[in-house]
Amino acid sequence: MSWNLIIYQPGNPSGQSKPLGRLDRVKEAFSSVFPELEWESPNEATLPIEGGFRLELTEQDGLVVDVSTHGGFNHLQQFAELCKREGWRMADAQEGEDVDLEDPVRWMEERCG
């Protein structure tokens, strides 16, 4: 398991995902959960604390296609709560396996031994 996650919106059966939402709305959702988040550009943010993370929002025509996290182990529960609230999914970027949003810490521990 990597410490990098992909946050996405499930789409149609062919595997095409739906956008997470408009750029400003997605940024607002993350900032509401992580008030210390610093937006370095319209599509990149960092949580500049020990054990923090970086976010990269993939945007197309003003809509966020997905969000990549770099780090974030210490904030797995908050990411899961945000995903549940917004109807998003979260997957391990390396393995491509969805995280159990109901118990993300247990899910992670089972994979890391």
C-alpha positions as CSV (number, residue, x, y, z in Angstrom):
1,M,0.0,0.0,0.0
2,S,1.2,3.4,-0.9
3,W,0.4,6.6,1.1
4,N,-1.0,8.1,-2.1
5,L,-4.7,8.0,-2.7
6,I,-7.0,8.8,-5.6
7,I,-10.4,10.4,-4.8
8,Y,-12.9,9.9,-7.5
9,Q,-16.6,9.8,-8.3
10,P,-17.9,6.4,-9.6
11,G,-19.4,6.6,-13.0
12,N,-20.9,4.2,-15.6
13,P,-20.2,0.5,-15.8
14,S,-17.6,1.0,-18.6
15,G,-15.3,2.5,-15.9
16,Q,-15.6,6.1,-16.9
17,S,-15.8,8.2,-13.7
18,K,-17.9,11.3,-13.2
19,P,-16.4,14.6,-12.1
20,L,-16.3,15.3,-8.4
21,G,-17.8,18.8,-9.1
22,R,-16.8,22.3,-10.0
23,L,-13.3,23.4,-9.0
24,D,-14.4,26.0,-6.4
25,R,-16.9,23.6,-4.8
26,V,-14.3,20.8,-4.5
27,K,-11.8,23.2,-3.0
28,E,-14.4,24.4,-0.5
29,A,-15.2,20.8,0.5
30,F,-11.5,20.0,1.3
31,S,-10.9,23.4,3.0
32,S,-14.0,22.8,5.3
33,V,-12.4,19.5,6.6
34,F,-8.9,20.8,6.6
35,P,-9.0,24.5,7.6
36,E,-5.2,24.8,7.6
37,L,-5.0,23.7,4.0
38,E,-2.9,26.1,2.0
39,W,-3.8,26.5,-1.7
40,E,-0.5,27.0,-3.6
41,S,-2.3,27.2,-7.0
42,P,-5.9,26.7,-8.2
43,N,-5.2,22.9,-8.4
44,E,-2.6,22.2,-5.7
45,A,-2.7,22.5,-1.9
46,T,-0.7,21.3,1.0
47,L,-1.4,20.7,4.7
48,P,1.9,22.1,6.1
49,I,2.0,20.2,9.4
50,E,4.0,17.2,10.5
51,G,2.4,14.2,8.9
52,G,0.5,16.5,6.4
53,F,-0.1,15.9,2.8
54,R,-0.3,17.4,-0.7
55,L,-3.4,17.5,-2.9
56,E,-3.4,17.7,-6.7
57,L,-6.8,18.3,-8.4
58,T,-7.1,17.1,-12.0
59,E,-9.3,19.7,-13.7
60,Q,-11.0,19.6,-17.1
61,D,-13.3,22.5,-18.2
62,G,-13.7,23.8,-14.7
63,L,-14.7,20.4,-13.3
64,V,-12.5,18.3,-11.0
65,V,-12.0,14.8,-12.5
66,D,-10.2,13.4,-9.5
67,V,-7.9,14.3,-6.6
68,S,-4.5,12.7,-5.9
69,T,-3.1,12.8,-2.4
70,H,0.6,12.5,-1.6
71,G,0.8,11.4,2.0
72,G,-2.2,11.6,4.2
73,F,-1.9,8.5,6.3
74,N,-2.6,10.5,9.5
75,H,-5.7,12.0,7.9
76,L,-7.2,8.8,6.5
77,Q,-10.4,9.0,8.6
78,Q,-11.0,12.7,7.7
79,F,-10.6,11.8,4.0
80,A,-13.1,8.9,4.4
81,E,-15.6,11.1,6.1
82,L,-15.4,13.7,3.3
83,C,-15.8,11.0,0.7
84,K,-18.8,9.6,2.4
85,R,-20.4,13.0,2.8
86,E,-19.8,13.9,-0.9
87,G,-20.5,10.5,-2.4
88,W,-16.9,10.1,-3.6
89,R,-14.7,7.0,-3.5
90,M,-11.1,6.7,-2.4
91,A,-8.6,4.2,-3.7
92,D,-5.0,3.3,-3.0
93,A,-3.2,4.9,-6.0
94,Q,-0.6,2.1,-6.3
95,E,-2.9,-0.9,-5.8
96,G,-6.0,0.6,-7.4
97,E,-8.2,-1.0,-4.6
98,D,-10.9,1.1,-3.0
99,V,-10.5,2.0,0.7
100,D,-13.3,0.9,3.1
101,L,-14.8,4.2,3.9
102,E,-16.6,2.7,6.9
103,D,-13.3,1.7,8.6
104,P,-10.4,3.0,6.6
105,V,-7.8,2.6,9.4
106,R,-8.6,-1.1,9.8
107,W,-8.6,-1.5,6.0
108,M,-5.1,0.1,5.9
109,E,-3.8,-2.0,8.8
110,E,-4.9,-5.2,7.1
111,R,-2.9,-4.4,4.0
112,C,0.2,-3.2,5.8
113,G,0.4,-6.1,8.2
